[in-house]
Amino acid sequence: MNQLSTAQILRQIAQIQRMEPGKLCVIGQGPSGPYYNLQCREEGKTLTLYVPADQVSLVTQHTANYQQFQALVEQYAQRVIEQTRTERIAGFKKKTPHPSSSWPKTKKSSG
């Protein structure tokens, strides 16, 4: 599987100019064809928006863009997580010595 770099993922994210979360649903059948609405969740509540027939293909593209955006964000997050863990583990393996204190050492009294 060809994995994209984080820079490539960010470029793809930046190319998405229009998106709409949710799912396009047929809500009924009329004499001139089906009626559609867009359902999504915003601020914890279900939001339902009517979609005119002439906008169905546009809204379909916008919801697909949103799904692509979500997938790219997940890929980006996974790459950053992997890089963070790799660097952290590599840092542990180096076993760098503890920095010595700049405080002067004093003799302990025996009394």
N, C-alpha and C positions, 0 to 999 in steps of 0.2 A: 504494500500500500504506500502510495506516495504521500509523504507528510509535508505540509506546508510550513514554512518558517513563520515565526510570530509576525514579522514584517509583512509577509504575503497575506496572512490572515487579516491584519489591520487594513491593508489596502483593499481587500475584498469587502470588508465591513464598510469602509468609507465610500465604496461605489454604490451602496444601497441608498437610494435617495428617497424612496417612498415605501412605506410599510404600514400594515394594519394588523393588529393582533386579532385573533378570533377565528371563527369558523363560519363559512357561508352556508346557509341552510335554506332549503325550499320550504316555505311555510304554507303554500297553497297553490292550487291550479286555477287559473282564470281562463277566459275565452281566448286571450291572446298569448297564453303561456304561463309558466310558473311565476310565483311571487317569491322574492328572496328577502332574507334578513341576515345580518351579521351579528353573531353572538360572541361576546367576550366578557372577561372579568376586569373591572376597574375599581380600585379601592375596596376590594372585597365584595363587590356587588356585581351581579350579572347586568350587563348592558346589552340591549338589543336595538339595532339600528336597521331601519328599512333600507333596502338597496334597490333602486330602480333597475329595470331590466337592461337599460342601455349602459349601466355601470357594472354589470355582473363580471364581465371579463377583466375589467380594470381592478375591481376589488379582489378577484381571484389572484391576480398577479401580485397585488399588495400583500395579501395574506401569505402567499408563497415567499415573498421577500422577507417577511417577518420570520417565517420558519427558517429560512436560510441564515438570517441574522442571528437567531438563537443558536443554531448549530455552530456558526463561526465563533460566537462568543464562548461557547462551551469548549471548542478546540483551543482557542486562545488561552482560556483559563487553565486548561490541562497542560499546555506547553509551559506556561509560567510556573505552575505547581511542580512539574517535573524538573525544571531548571532550578527552582528554589531548593528542592530536596537534594538534587545532585550536588549543588554547591555546598549545602549544609553538611552532607555526608563527607564530601571531599575535605571540608574544613576540619572535621573530627579526625580524619585519617592522618592529617599533617602532624597532629600532636604538638602543636606549638607550645613552647615553654611559657609558663606563667610569667608575666612581667615582674621584675624585681621591684620591691618597694623603694621609694626614694627617701623614706624615713631612715635616719641613722640608727644603727643597731646599738642598743645599750646592754651593758652587762647586768645580769640578774644578780641581785645581792644575795649573799648566803646567810643573811642574818635575819 
